[in-house]
Amino acid sequence: MLRQYELVDRVLGYDPQADEALLNRAYVFSMQAHGSQKRASGDPYFSHPIEVAGILTDLHLDDETIATAILHDTIEDTVATPEEILSKFGPAVARLVDGVTKLSKIEAQSESERAAENLRKFLLAMSDDIRVLLVKLADRLHNMRTLHHIPKPEKRRRIAKETMDIYAPLAERIGMYEFMKEMQTLAFQQLEPEGYESITRRLESLKSDGGDRIAKISSGLKLLLARNGVDAEISGREKHPYSIWRKMSERHVSLEQLTDIMAFRAIVENEEQCYQALGAIHRRWPMVPGRFKDYISTPKRNGYRSLHTSVIHADNMRIEIQIRTAEMHAQAEYGLAAHWAYKQDGVRPDTQVSWIRDLVEILDNTDNPDELLEHTRMAMYADRIFAFSPKGELIQLPKGATPIDFAYAVHTDLGDQAVGAKVNGRVVPLRTEIENGDQVQILRSKAQQPQPNWLNFAITGKARAAIRRHVRHRERDDSVALGRSLYDEIVGRLPVAVGPDALNAAIKRLKLTDEATLMESIARKQLTDAEVMEAVMPGSTEGIEASTPVQRQAISIRGLTPGMAYDLCDTCRPIPGDRIVGLRRAGEPIEVHTIHCQHLAESDDSDWVDLSWGEGAQGGTARIVITLKNEPGALGAVATIMGQHKANILGLRLDNRDTTFHTNLVDVDVRDVAHLMKLMSALRAADAVSAVDRG
């Protein structure tokens, strides 16, 4: 553990203007507040915040951030109060400490809900001042370094998974790759202990078999670049175990098959020498196609700049080489935090992504936290958001995600059964866009099934894939059911009744795999009626072309879902009670029309199928055309009548308007034709209504 003078000397070493008294007060206050508390390792508890502060001094962070690190656990784990922190250390440190502190006293029903609220507060506080994130990442890194002291395996795994899912990606997002790699390695050791041991043991074996290959290759690279006029600092390493394990999983290969487990870095003087070094390396060894990346001319979103290439070295061995300047290296290793290392010299990376550049400029030129808030709120999550379940689970989603995406991210069954959502306690439609920090509760019903229109607002791959998969299965099921009804009607036209043996024989004659495939082919008109009849009873269609037997009974579509085996015409909008017919086109669902629909006359290439709704069918959307007097309250009167008749308005559009009347197209949800007729009669009786017709 760092002693008080050692910590202060570290800060003064890179920032002579730092508030030494502030650091001393924070050190003494933390030590006294934590008193005799012990960590799982048996060490004094205050050793943890001191070590966190030590990690941040390596990043050359300012005195307020170091003081925050020293104090970050006092409110949660001691009797210290926010008011004490404010009075002793000022508003800036108090705000930062509050951002990092867990809400241990929050009233919640479960530990998981407390965790969700803690992380919610942390994320929102982080948007106010990015230094909150830096302290939190250092806190988590030190906790991971001492994780092995926790006796309960399930608690170690929970913390490790949280680190892998949340904190390592956060570190990567702001370019702090060293933090990210160490967190991933320590978490991997807990989550996949056998995989970790296997990989580290194999790496040691390869190292002993090949001698010190990293040192040999490093010296060879340095000599090569020197001969080409580039003075470079070369370092080499084996990739960390989690990175290797992930590549093995993604590529489905063994460790022996991985040829790029060694990486080397060349630190050169300036940008021109980066490209000079790259040319020398590519002239000396063949480049691996597709593995060259120029992040200098095109930096990553988090400001990362470097040249990456992979070459085939001696013995057909691939090695990865990164080429960068010292300034680029500081940005690559510590991301946003690298700014403090260069702050005193006025040096700043010029091609950082905009949100980092704006933040650095504000920190340089103002102490006003309101300006910092204005420019940095949620900027680092411009392309992703975090949302919370009621039980405290943190769900990371792309920006623009909706409750449907959230539901499928939690569990596929939850997505399949979603009927609505509550966002921050308020019921909202499933198409509502989720905002960062929202708490989302999915309302579910076992009777619900994924709807095709969900694809219009689901944006995550998992959600869209699950919806499409269910829709495909339901389309097939509905098509098979409809095809079976059509088959029964078709064979009913035969001169004699047929049994199951005739059906099996027909499947063989048509060279189909099973009964379901036959029924689907009938529903989608991939087989004509005559082909089916001939397959069931050979010779039954001779001479039938001139006088095809008419359909003897209507086909019921009861129990089938619109948009699956059949589609409803958008023009006539049939509802239960309408006389309906279907148009069959090859490879498409049946299109259902009312018998008076104008589109029926345009269907020369389609077969007509007599359809019926089936007993008890109810519910549909009708369109009515309402001509109203152009006077105040007319539309309100119409809405009142519809509400009184339990008819739900689904859409309304002004079609025409003049000084006396205006015409509206209204889509309304009704039970059946009888319900619609009663509604239209009531509307015609209203003084404000001039005319009502069905659209």
N, C-alpha and C positions, 0 to 999 in steps of 0.2 A: 504494500500500500504506500502511495506517495505521502511523504510528510508535508506539513503545511508549507514550509519554506521552499520545498522542491516544486510544489505545484505553482506557487507564486512566481518563482524564478523562471519556470517554463514559459508562463504567459508574458512576463516582462522581457524574456529573451527575444520574442518576436513582435511584441507591442510595448515599447518602453512607456507609452502614454496610458497604459491600462490602469484602472483604479485599484491599486494595491490594497487599500483599506477595505473596499467592497469584497475582494476575494478572501481576505483574512476574517472578516465578519461572517461570511458565508461558511467558511471552514469550521470556525469555532461553534457557530449556531447549529450546524448539522451534527457535529460530534456530540454536543450536549443534548440535542433533541433526541437523537437515536439512543443515547445512553448505553445501557447494557444489552440492547437488542442483538441477537445473533442471526446469522444467515444459516442456511442448511449445511454449509461447509464447516460451520463452527466459528468462522471469522466474525469480528465485530461488524454489525450491520452497516455502520457508516463507511466501511471500506468500499462498499459498492458505489455510492454516489461519488466518492473520491476517484475511483478507478474510471467511472464514466467521464468525469471531468478530465482525467488524464488522457483518455482516448480523444477527446475533443481538442486538447492542446496540440496533439499531433496534426490537427487540421488548421491550427493557428486561428481559432475562432475568438471572437471579441470577449471582453471581460464579463458582459452581461450574460452571454451564453454559458460561459464557464461557471458563473455563480448559479445560474439556473440548474446546471447539471449537479452541482453540489447540494442544492436544496430540493431537487425534484421529488424526493420521497417523503419530505418532512410533513406535509399536510396529510398525506394518506396514512403514514405509518407512525406518526407521533402525535402529541397533543398540540402541536403548532397549528396556528390558524392562518387563513389568508390575510387577515388584518395585520397579524404580526409580520408576515412577509412584506406586506405593503409598507408598513411603518419603518421597518429596519432596512429594507433594500430598494425601496422606490417602486413606482408604478410599472416601469419596463420589465424588471425582473419578476414582479408579482404577476404580471400578465403572462409571461412565459411559463412560470411555474404552474399557474392555473391551467395553461394549455396542456401540460404534460401530465398533470395529476389525475389519477383515476378518481372517479366519483364513488368513493367507498361508502358514502352515507346515502346514496340514492335509494329511494323506496322502489323496489322492484320485486317481482314475484319469484325470481330465480337468479342464480349466479350468472347464467348465460345472458339474461336481460341486462344485468349490470355490466357485463363485458361489452355488450352491444352499445350501451349508452356511453361507456368509457371511450370506446373507439370512435363513436360518432363525435363526441366532444373533441377528441384529439384531432380528427380530420378537419373539423371546422376551425379549430384553433390554429391548425397548421396553415389553413388558407389565410389567416390573419397575419401570421409571421412564420416564415419558412424555417426559422431557427428552432421552432418547436419540433419539427420533423428531425432535424439534425440531432437534438438531444435525445429524442425518442429512439432513433436508430442506434445511437451509442449505448443507450440504456439496454436495448434489446441485445446488442452484440455482447455486452459484458454478461448479461444473464445467460446467453447461450454458452459462453466460455465456462460458466460455472454450473451448467445444467446437470452435469453428471453427479453433482452432490445431492440432487433431489431424490429421495428414496423411492417414491412411487413411480413405476414405469408408465402408467397411464397418464400421469400429470406431465412427465417428460415428453411423451409423445404429443400430448395436446399442445404444449408450448412449442415444440418443434414444428408441428403442422401449421400453427398460426404464423410462425416465423417464415416458413416456406411459402405460405399462401399470401401473406400480407406484407411483411417487413422486407424480405429480400426483394420482391418486385418494386416496393417503394424506393429502396436504395438504387435499384437499377434505373428507375424512372428518372432520377435526378443525377444519374451518371456516377454514383459512388460504387464502383465495381469491386473494390477491395472489400468493402463492407458486405456487399451482396455475396461474393464468393465465400467469405468466411462463414456467413450465416448459413448458406446453402450446405456447405461441408458439414458444419456442426449439426444442422437439422437432419441431413441425410444419414449421419451416423446414428441418430436415434430412430428415424423412421424406417430405415432399411439396414439394420446392423449387419446382416449377413452379406448384403451387397457391398456395403462399405468395407468390411473386412476382406472380402474376396478381391476387390479391386486394389486396395492398398497392398495386400500381400502379393498380388501379381505384379504390381508396379515395382515393388522391392525386388522381386525375382528378376524382372527385366533389367533393372538397374545393375544388379550384381552380375548378370550374364554379359551385359554390354559395357561394363566399366563405366567410367564417368563420361558418357557420351555427350551430355549437355555441355560440360566444360570444353571438350574437344571441338564441338560444333561452334560454340561461342567464340573461341579463339580463332577458328577458321573464318568466321564471319567478320570479325574485327580486322583481321589481316587483309581479307578481300577488299573491304571498304577503304582501308588505309591506302592500299595500292591504287585505288581510284580517287584519291584526294578527299575522302570523307573521314573525319575523326569522329568515331561513334562510341558510345557506351553500350556494350552488349550485355544483356542478361537473358538467361534461359530458365525454363521450368517445365515440369510436367503439368499437364492440365489437372485441375483438382478433381477428386473422385466423383463428385456429383455430376460435373460436366461430362466426364467419361461415361458414367452410368446412363445419363440422359441420351447421349449419342448412341450408345449400344441399344437402348430401347427404341429410339426413333428409327435407326437403320436396321434393326434386327440382326445384329452381328455380334460376334464375340470380341473380347478385348484384343485378342491376337490379330483380328481382322481390321482393327482400327489402325490406320497408318498415320494419323495426325494427333498423337497424344503429347507431342512436345511442341512448345511454343517459345519463340525468341523475340526479343524486343531490342530495337536499335534506337537509341536516343541521340539525335544529331542537333547541330547548332541552329539551323533555320529551315524554313519551308523548302527552299531551293535544294538543300542537301537531302531532303526526304526523297525527292524524285531522282536525284543523282544516285542515291543509294539503291533505290528500286531498280534503276537501269542496270547497275552493276550486278545485282543479285540475279536479275532475269537473264543477263548475258552468261552468267556462270552456270545456272541450273535451270532446267525446264520448269516452266510454270504449270501448275495444275489448272486446267481449264475451268472457268467458272468460279474460281476461288479468289480472284483479285477484286478488292473493294477500295475505292478512293473516297474516304470519309473526310478528306481535307477540302476538296472542292465541293463536296456535298455532305456537310456534317449531319449526324443523327439529330433527332428532335431534342435530345437532352444536351446538345452542345458537343458531343464526342467528336474528336477529329483525329484521324490517323490513317496510314496506308496499311492495308492488310493484303498479304499474298501467301500462297502455299506453293512450295517448290518440291521437286523430287531430288532429294539429297543422295548421298552415297548409299549403296546397298538397296536402292529402290525404295528408300524411306522418305515419306512425306514429312515435312516440317512446316509449321506456320510461322510467319515472320511479320511483326508489326513495326512500322517505322514512323517516328514522330519526334517533335521537338520537346524540350523540357517543359515548356508551357503547356503543350498538348498533353503531355504525360500527367501533369498535375491535374488537369481537367478530367482526364480519363480515369484516374485512380480515385479522385475524391469529388468529381462532379461540381455541383454548386459550391460545396465547401472550399474548393480550391481558390475561390475568390479571395478569401481572407489571407491566404498565403502570399498573395501578390498585392494585397491592398496597400501596404505601406509604400510600395514602389510605384504605385499608380498603374501597374500593368494589369491588363484585363483582356481575356480572349475576345477577339473582334467578331467572331462568327458564331457566337452562342445563339441558341434559339431565343426568340424574342422575349419570352416571359422571364428567362434568366437575365438577359441583358437589361430589361427594365428594372428588375429587382435590384441588381447590382448598382445601377445608376441611382435609384432612390436611396439605397443604403449609404451611398457615398455622399449624397447631397442633402439629406434631410433626416431629422430625428422624429418626424411626424408619423406616428403609427397609422393615422387615417389614410395618408397617401400610400403607405405600404399595403394597406387593406384594399384600397381602390384598385391598385395595379396587379395584385397577386391573388385575389380571391379565386380559388379553384383553378388558377391558370395551369398548374402542373397536371391537372386532370382534364384538360381540354378534350381529350378523346376517350375518356373513360370516367365512370362514376362508381361510387360505392353506395349500396343500399343495405338495409338491415331487415331481417325477419323479426317477428314479435319475440322469438325465443333467443335472439341475440346473434344469429349467424350473419356474418358479413358476406355479401354477395357482390362481386366485382362484375360490372357490365359495361358494354360500350355506350358512349353517349347516344341518346335517342332511344334507348331501350324502354320497353313498356312492361306492365305487370305480367304479360304473357312470357316475355323473356325471363323475368325474375322467377316465375313459377317453374319453368323448365330448368332453370339453373339450380333450383333447390332440389327438385326431383321430377322425373318424367311423369309419374302418376299425378302429381299435383298440377302440372301443366295440363294434362289431359282432362282433368276434372274441374278446371277453373271456370267459374261463372261470373266472377266479378273480383274487385279488389278494394281494399282500404289503404289509402296512402296517408300516413300521419293521422289515422283515425277517421278519415273522411272517405266515404264510398265514391269511387271514381270508375269510369269505363275502362275496359281492358286495354283500349288503345291510348290511354293517357301516358305521356312521356314522364319517366321517373327522373327526379332531380337528385343531385348529389346529397347524401345524408338522409334521404327519405327512409322512413320505416314503412315497409310494405307487408300487408297481410292479404293473402289470397283466399277468397271465398270459393268454396268448392262444393260440388254435388256429385254423388256417385252416378246420377243419371246423365250427367254431362258427357259429351264427347267432343274432341277437337273439331272446330269449324273451319271450312275452307277459307272463309274471309279473314281468319287470323293471319294468314300469310301476307295480308296487306299492311300489317303493322308489326309483325314479329321481325326482328332484325338479327338475332343471334343465330349462328349456324345450328346449335343444338335444338333450339326451339323450332326452327323452320324444318329441320330434318325430321323431328318427331311428328310435327303436324302433317307433313307430306306423307310420311310412312302410314299414319293412321288413316288419312284421306284415301290413299291408294287401297288399303285393305277394305275400307268401308265402301268405296266405289265398286270393288270387286264383289263384295258380299251383296250389295244392293243390285248390281248387275246380274248376279247369279239368281237372286230371288225373282227379279223381273223376267229374266230369261226363262225361268221355270214356269211362270204363269203363261208366257207366250208359247212355250213348248206345249203345255197342256191344251191351249186353244188351237194350235196348229194341228196336233195329232187328233183333236176332236173333229176335224174336217175329213179325216180318212173314212173310207167306207165301212171299216170294221174297227172295233176297239183293239188296242195293243197293250201289252204288258211290259214289265221290266226287262224281259229278254230282248224285246225289240229295241229298247233304248240302248242296251249294252251293245247290241249288234250295230246300231247306228253310229255309236262312238268309234267302233273299230273301222267301219266303212269310211268314216270321215277322217280317220287317222288322228284322232284327238286323244289326249292323255287321260281324261276323266270326265265325269258328268258335269262338274263345275265349269270346266273349260267350254263344253258344249253350250251350256246355258248362257255363259257370258258372250259367246260368239253370236248366239241368237239375239240377245238384247242389243248388241252393238251392230247388228246387221252385217256381221262378217259372214253369215250364212243366210241365204234367202229362205223363205217359207218352202218353196218348191224343193230346194236342196235337202231341207230337213225331212220333208215328207218322203222324198225318194230314198233317203238313207234309212228311215224307219221302216218303210214298206216299199221295197223296190217295185217299180212299175206303176205306182199309184198316181204319178203325175202325167202319164201318157195322155195326150190330147187335152191337158188341163189349161194350156197357155191361153187358148181362145176364150175360155170361160172359167176364170179362177174363182173357186168358192169364196164367198164373202165371209168375213169374220162373224162367227156365230154369237160371241159374247164379249162384253167389254172387259178389258184387263184392269184389275184393281191396282192402284199405286199406293194403297194404304200401307203405312209402316216404312215406306221408303223415304229417303231424305232428299229434298231438293238440292240440286248441285252435284249429286252423286250419279245414280243411274238415270236420272232425268233432270232437265232444266226447265224452268218456267219462263215463258215468253216475256220479255221486258216490255212489249207493247201492249198486249191485252191483259197481262197480269191475272191469270186465272186464280180463282179461290174456290174452296169447297162449296159445292152446289151448282157451279157452272157446268154446262155440258162441254166436255173436253175431248180432244183428239190429240194423238201424238204423231210427230214426224220422225221417222227412222232414217238416219243417214249412216253410211258405212263408217264404223270406227268411232262414232260419237254417241253421247247419251241421247236418249229420246227427248225431243223438244215438245213441251206441252203447251197447247193453245186452246182458247175458247173456240167453239164451233164457228163463231162469227169473226174471227181474227182475220184482218186483211192480208196477213203474211201467208195464209194457207194457199191463196191463189198463186203465190210465187214459188211453190214447192214442187216443181215438176220432177226433180230428181229424188224425191223422198217417197217412202211408203207411208200411208196413213194407217194409224193403229187406233182403234176405238178404245178409249180409256174411261175409267171411273175412279172416283175418289175413295170408294170403299166406305162401309158403314162406320159412323163415328168420327170420320175425318173432320178436323176443324182447324182453323187458323190459317191466315194468309194475308198478303198485303195487296190491297186494291188501290187504284188511282182514281180519284174523282176530280172533276173540273167544276169549280165553284165560281160563279160570277156574282160579285158583291157590289152593293152601292158604295160609291166612293165617299164615305162619311166616317167620322170617328167612332170607334167601338165596333165596327162591322166584323173585323177579324176576331175580336175578342168574343163576340156573340157566337161565332162559328166554333171557336175552341171550347166554349162552355157547353154547347150542344153535344159536341163529340165526347167531352168528358162525362156528361150525363149518361151517354149511351155506351160507356166503357169501350170507346174506340180510341186507340193510341195513335197519335200523329207521329209518323216516322220521317216525313219530309214535306217541305212546303216550298213552292217556288212561284214567284209572280210571273205570269205568262204574258199578260197584256194589261195596259192601264190607259184610261183617258180621263177626261174631266168628270164623267158621270159614273163609270163603272170600272172595276178592275177584276181580272180573271186570275185565279190561282189554281195551280196543280198541287193536289194534296195526296200524299201517300199515307194510307191509314191502315192500321192493323185491325182486322175484323175476324169474327169466328167463321162466318160463311156468307152465302149470298143473302139469306134471309136477314141476317144482322145488318148487312150493307144496305138493303132496301129500306129497312126501318130508319136507319141513320139518314139516308138521302131524303126520305119523306119528312123527317123532322127538320132537316136543313131547309127544304123548300118552303116550309111553313113559317120560317123566320122572316121578319120584316126586312132585315138587312140583306137577305139573299134574293138575287134576281133569278138565278137558274142553277141547277145542279145536274150534272150528267156524269156517267161513268167514262173515264178516260180510256 
